């Protein structure tokens, strides 16, 4: 929260100043901005920051530039889209008088352009990560003997799950994920479209399959997509939130694809295909939208094919959006025990609203980078006694 605190201190002053410039009093402006953050995971922290905001004769362009400068110092971050969307929400607020409407609109548009510029500079995976992708062979072969030992938390609800394979992969790529989810009680479905070439022509068939599963079970379907499969899953979740229970992506570039730097960029047909350019631009634009369903994005910082920052959704936009880091390679995520556990736990947590972790689930925390990033031995005592 420390870096976020600096960003939000500058941003909330900018947002409050916009509301005041539109006819609100300072207390009214603070109330409006606070309400805009009601689904924000750091709501309590941000509320305290908003209360401390003081305004003099502030220049909106200067406040905007100050916030942009801080964001640029911290570097590209998907969470910045939260700031843009909150500004647009404030601008559309019916309580405000819309004084100098065009001026405010231009300031917000400029802010968005600058944020897009910052977020277009995510570096490609380093060569070391690319070389580390060779460990995927070990990850896949070791899964055959490791699989029986992976804890299985039975689901209380036998919900339907549609799984989508990675780029150049097929249903064999998701065999361990499907097998594991089926073993704990979920109804799993293949995508049945052969090799995934990330061709937008596959979308109508996937949507038809979603409809079939939805009609069969008479309930919403959870979507799980690995890498390129996550692109399709997110597009479908955006288009049909009324039929999608939740979205889980595994090492998928869920935003910033237009400027994404990756060793496989030249082979991504939906970006470089000249004949499908117009359709692909529409596809890419849809990826920037955030689905109105619970989202879990699984990523690894040692990904050798996709920049890991492109695999994270805006966790600060809503409290039902989670990013989970795991150890492993990109190509080995389909045979990664931690990935299997994360997918299952996310499905169970979102479906059954489980809050308390069991002892076994607490032990599983040891396999996640987030645990080891904590300092001191207190992380062990906090794990079991906090």
Buried (B, 14 or more C-beta within 10 A) or exposed (E): EEEBEBBBBBBBBBBBBBBBBBBBEBEBBBBBBBEBBEEBBBEEBBBEBBEEBEBEEBEBEEBBBBBBEBBBEBEBBBBBBBBBBBBBBBBEBEBBEBEBEEEBEEBBEBBBEBBBEBBEEBEBBEEEBBEBBEBBEEBBEBBEEBBEEBBBBEBEEEBBBBBBBBBBBBBEBBBBBBEBBEBBBBBBBBBEBEEBBBBBEBBEEBBEBBEEBBEEEEEBBBBBBBBBBBBBBBBBBBBBBEBBBBBBBBBBBBBBBBBBBBBBEEEBBBBEBEEBEEBBEEBBEBBBBBBEBBBBBBBBBBBBBBBBBBBBBBBBBBBBBBBBBBBBBBBBBBBBBBBBBBBBBBBBBBBEEBEEBEEEBBEBBEBBBEBEEEEEEEBEEEBEEE
